[in-house]
């Protein structure tokens, strides 16, 4: 999924990006904690599952055509003056099944179908792994007080993760972050992306401010705003 396509699906405008960035800055002004926000089109390449589904569909097409072998062969009898080549019928089945596999693989890449094809447990694991990967890549893990959090959204899988650094985990239960993540996912489902992100950021900021109040010097250790990630390469 391309950058512009993802932005269009999320219904995010330039002013929404600005509002999200301001929400992060406002939240971080009240705490030494750091908030990173990222969205990815999908968290992994799911070619194995898409191809498996396509192969299964191709097999179903083959099974469905077998009872009609005589009728298909009779059709070829009408096209040839004498006996048709022996390889015509097998070739017809091969081409039909191959076409079915190609079509099914294309359809399986549609996000709504993808979510049906890929097992939920696989999607959950891939989103979690991608969130932790970006948690490391973005440097959220490396803040001075280990008080950084990552709000991570994976669009195709329709899943949200909030990953908190070790300093935060000692004071704030992951269950609280999960509640914010669930609310964020629900607001995204309603098509209110800008509100979803700003609300989640505000609530994360309130939690951080309670346990990590600002010091006299409160440097901004991570870039503010929403980051749109590229498609996963693995």
Secondary structure, DSSP 8 states (H G I E B T S, - for coil): --HHHHHHHHT--HHHHHHHHHHHHHHHTT-S-EEEEEEES-SS--HHHHHHHHHHHHHHHHHHHHTTHHHHHHHHHHHSSS---THHHHHHHHHHHHHHHHHHHHHHTSHHHHHHHS-HHHHHHHHHHHHHHHHHHTTGGG-TTS-EEEEEEETTTTEEEEEE-HHHHTTS-HHHHHHHHHHHHHHHHTT-HHHHHHHHHHHHHHHHHHHS---SS----S--SEEEE-----
